[in-house]
Amino acid sequence: MTRPTRQFILCALMAGSALLVPALSLAADWTLDTLMQTLASHPANRASFVETKTLAMLDAPIESSGELRFAAPDFLEMRTIKPKPQTLMLQGNQITAEIDGRSHQFDLRDHPDVAVLINSIRATLNGDRKALQRDYTTSLKGNASNWKLTLTPLDAKARARVNSIQIGGSEGRVQTIAVQQADGDRSLMTIHELPLQ
């Protein structure tokens, strides 16, 4: 797997976290358990996104936009529309990436360093705290109207790629996803929930 392809896949799957919470509880006791229970009660989500990536090799940030879809337990799709069409689809252990008109397929079992990241994102989307905390340290701050969930990979190979993922929300909606990569590259995504089709 080439570095640009791997970077696209990792960024896209981290961005999949944007689908986390369509309607979070505004309960006073806002805990990780509350968040996980809310996630588990929403097995499918759809959202539009605008993402800004800041890469060390480029002088200016890159902006892209498109749509995200998730369906429990293991389907995730990121369809970029602008600046050029690209699609990343995850089903089970199979990743299919359509980049520049070419289709690339990968098996997660052949890439354990990527698999640990993907499985942790899946655990988050499925509201599976046990699986999430097997691969990440978690920190949830704030309350239901202004909260931030920070994920830090436990696996050294995963940390060599991604330092942290920070998901921010307000009034029960995910608004931002920030991914800080180990090489200094970073992305910030803004998300708007869409009705399921």
Buried (B, 14 or more C-beta within 10 A) or exposed (E): BEEEBBBBBBBBBBBBBBBBBBEBBEEEEBEBEBBBEBBBEBEEBBBBBBBEBBBEEEEEEEEBBBBBBBBBEBBBBBBBBEEEEBBBBBEEBEBBBBBEEEEBEBEBEEBEBBBBBBBBBBBBBBBBBEBBBBBBEBEBEEEBEEBBBBBBBBBEEBBEBBBBBBBBBBEBBBBBBBBBBEBEBBBBBBBEBBEEE
